């Protein structure tokens, strides 16, 4: 799945867009990386059971709906998480 910004850059098809102008999702666990969390995006993830958010902006709106929030550089955090899972 993707945000509108990623779709607009042509990196992924619009059929994968989450939000009011895209799709709603209902995963057990949703991990967002670098997603600011606009109101439109948050409406599309309302059905997620658990939201884990990684963002470098401590004031990012995504943190208001996240069950777990990690403020920092996703390019450092995500590799560290992957190493822990190995």
N, C-alpha and C positions, 0 to 999 in steps of 0.2 A: 504494500500500500504506500501511498505518497501524499504529500501536501500539494496544494495548488501551485506553489512556487516551483516545485520539482517538475510538475506536469507542464507548466508554462515554459520551462527551459527545454522541454522536449526530451527529457531523460527517461520518461516513462509515459505510457499511454494514459489518457484521461479516464479510462475505465477503472483505473486503480486509485483514483483520487478520493480522499476521505474529506468529509465536511458537508455543509449544507448544499453546496453545488456539486457534490460527489456522492460517495456512498457512506452509509453508516456501518460500523463494524461492532462485533460483540465477542471479541476474543477473551479467553480466560486471563491471559497476560498480554499486555501491550507495552512494548518498550519503544519510547520515542527518543531519538538522538538528534539534538540540534533543532528541535521543533519549538517555535516560540509559543504556539498554542492559541491561535486566534479564536475568537468566540465561535466562528464557523467550523473550525477544525474540532474544537471541543464538543460541539453538538454532534459531530460524526463519530466520536469515540465514547459517547455517553454510555453505551452498552457494555463497555469493557469491565471485567470483574476486578482486575488489578492493573494499575497504570504505573509504570516506572519511567521517570523522565530524567533525561540527561541534557543539561543546557548550561552554557557558560554565563548566562544572564540570570543573576539571582532573583530578578524581578519578572522573569518570564511568566506569562499567564498560565502556561502548562502546569506550573507548580501548584496552582490553586486547585487542580483536580487530581494531582498525582498522589498515589498511595505511598510511593517512595520517590524522593527527589535527590538528585545528585548534581550539585553545581560544580562545573569544571569543564575542562577541555575534553570533548568526546573522543578526540584522537588519542588521548592518553587513557581515558577511562575504559572505553570499549576494549582495547587490546588487553588491559589488565583483567577485565571481567572474563574475557575469553581464556586467558591463561589460567584463571581460577577454575574454569569449567573443564579444562583438559585433565 
